Every structure is written in C-alpha cells, then in structure tokens.
Amino acid sequence: MTRIVHRAMMKSASMRRLAISTVAIATALGWAAPGFAQSSAAVTQEDLAAMRAQMEAMARRITSLESQLAAAKAAAPATQVATTRPAPAPAQAGAAAPTVAVAQAPAASAPDKSLPAQVAKAASGIKIRGYTQLRFNEIISGDKDAPSGRSRLRSVHDGSIGPDSNFFIRRLRLVFQGELGHGVSFYLQPDFAAAVNNQSSGERRDNYVQLRDAYVDVALDKAHRLKLRAGQQKVPFGWENLQSSSNRIPLDRSDAMNSAVPSERDLGLTAYYTPAHVEEIWDELENEGQKLFGNYGAFGVGVYNGQGINRPERNESVMSVAMATWPFRLDGIGLDGQVLELGGAVMHNKVRPEVRAGGVTEENFEEHRVGLHAVLYPRPFGIQAEWNFGKTPEFDTASQSIELKKASGGYVMAMYRIPHVGEGALIPYARWERYKGGWKAAVNSPRLDTNDIELGVEWTPFKPIELTLAYARMKRREADERRTGQAKGDVLRAQIQWNY
C-alpha cells in the first residue's frame, strides 16, 4: 500500500513540476513578447535584470513546492485517502497558495472464491506425518519349531518371530489430519505394512495397505473439551491400547489388555471430555517428552460394532465401553514433580468369532471385561501397570467347541528415563506380562497362556530416529487351537523407527 501511495505522489509531483515549469516559460515568453514585437525597440540592461528576477522567483516557487511534496509523502499513512494540505507562503507576494493531494490507497482485492482456490486453501490446512518400523527378531534358544500338535514359539503381535525370519517391516503408516472449520476435524491413517492370509499358495503376503483409522471429531463446546468422534477409531479400553505403537516403549502390547479389543479399533461413536486441569498436566508431560497414551479424553463413552477392525458386523448388538483416567500431582506428599495417573474401563460385547469351517459362529458370545491401570510417569523413575479380568470366547479342547470362559491378566513395567542422551532420552525398562484366556481375533478363538519377561532399552539419538533393543524370555501357548502346551525360548529383538 505504501508503494502505491508513493508512486501516486511521485506522479502527481512530476505533473505539477511540468505545469509550473510551463507557467514559468509562458510567463517569461509573455513578458518578452511585446519586446520582440517591437522590432524597432532595443533591449536594455534593466529589461534583462527584470527578466532574471522573474525567473529566479519562479525557481524558488518550484523548490518550495518540491519540499512541500516531500513532507506530505513522509507524513501520509498507508491508508490515508484524498487529504489536502496548504502550501507554504509563496515567495512572491500575491501568488495563490497551491494545495497538494495525497493519492487514495486502492482497496484490497477481493478473496478468490474459485474452486481451485478453495481446494488449495483446504489442502494447506492438512497435516501429513508418519513413521516406519523395521524390526529384527532372532530366537537364540528354545522351541523354534515343534512336532504337530505342540505349540511353537510364536506371538500374536509379531509375525516375524519364527524359525526363518530376518528383517520385517512392522509398521509403515501415514497420518492425514486437519481442521475443517466450525470445530470439525478429521483423522485418516492407512498402514502399508499389513499382512493378508489365505493366499492361493497358502502363504501370507505382507505390505498390503489396510485402513487403520478414519474418523471425524466434532467439538460440542467452544473450548473443544467435549467432542464426539465418529468412524473407525481406537476403543478406549486399556491405557496401553490407546497409546500409539510409535510412542510405546516396549516393542509390543501385552496379550492380556489387547485381547479385549485386538488391533485396538472398531467402527462406532465415542464421546470424550477433558477438563482443563487434566489437559494442563498432559500438556506439561508432552512438552517434556513423556510418552503419553494420547489425549483421548479423561472420560470416554462409546458404542461400536464389536466384531473387530475391518470386519463386517455379524449381529444387531453393539459393544459398549466406558473409560475414566485422571492424573494427580504428588507434590503434596513429598514427591515433588511426580505425576501418578489412575483409571479404569468397563466393556460389554456380543461377538461371533470366526470358525475353521468358514464364517462365524451361529450364536452370540457375551463378553464382559473390567480393566484397571496405574502410571507413575518416569521423572526419572516410573512404573506402569494394567490388569483386566472378565469372560471371553475360548476354544474348549474337551468339547471341541467355543465356550464362554474366564480370562484375566495384565503387565507390570518399571522404567528409568535419562534425558538429554543425544537429542532425546535413554529409557531402560523391564516388563513382566501374564495372560490366561481366549484370543477372539484368531480362528476358533484359541486359548493363550502367556508368561513373558522382557528387558530392553529405547534410545532416541536424534529426533527422527528411535532405536530399541530387547531380550525376551518367552513362555507362551501358540494361537492355534490344534496345538497344545506352552512353548519356551529366548529371543533377541531390535527395531529402528524413523518418524517423518
């Protein structure tokens, strides 16, 4: 705007110089014309002196006007429009006082409302991020393989634990998220490292694209503390289940907590509420670099299909879940700086597990779960523990059928956070997990019997890279109802994760 005013003023000044110079020349010629007309009269010294005085007076007027224009340009604001200022007193008595007009600043151009412009504006608000995990497992001793009918050392969370595995892409995910206006936002996450079974050769195929999250959030209040989430999303049962695998310290989730909602997700609706006090504590922990479970809300209530991620609904019933979690500062009891978070969740569901003959069971199995969690954030020492119990579908070897049976288990993990080792932190940890119960995500809902101890360390040498090394002493039953017993073994594990 300032440049436009400046150009207008300069143009006005040039035009006025031209006009004034023309007047001066015309005046001089008008003064001299009678003398030229009188060819018989001689020009005297007095005539030349008078002409010189007249020209000098006009030059002084031009200089004065130029000073007036410079002062007006310096004093005029960018948004000033069509004002006039009186000129200083002219050098010659009786001359009219000129006025100087400051050019009006042009109005701002109207916003472009064309479709390409609107699309470009919407795209500029979309954030894209992601991460990839490259993993390596090696069974150094134990039941790599076993005779028919006996369990082999396998994990429902990591398909690369086996006799012939080397490198394995555990995760390759992209996240697209953005604000749509009016308190509405969206979240979309595909995974490019999913596995597909039942191929024509009987082998698994890796690195397919699978939908993980696809939901929209609608704020129900001005502060955005109460929101409604609709779509495929994480189910709020279990603190570790809600925690992203990119932000978790151990390599895998525990069998016990994940058995309630395998793959952590389902299709449905959830209402979340987060008080200001809770959000303040979580923001402080996040800024410090602590590994949170994600701000899903201090309170959550939802309904879902209940059949599992990316599976069609098989009955008219819904899975209902309610969760509550609350962080407490422990300064008042002498533990300055420590934060303890306590909470729990309940779940009720009717599910139809898949059967080996094809399809799902003809009857619904009522599933009830109660889960509890406690997290003492590592500042620098921390403890994280969860436990759940209830009833879930499980294959009974005696009757050779699926029945509703008791399930229970959880984990306890101790950790120590050493900040500023490189650009991130060094976190050694030790975890024990235990679970006895059905695994409804597998065909015929086989029974798991897990009793693992894992020692490891996570290190962030610089922000885009996270390295995890672990040793696991595993005792577990394979997720196959045709195999019995408990396999045992020692496994060395390593993972590199890069964030983008």
Disulfide bonds with the S-S distance in Angstrom:
none
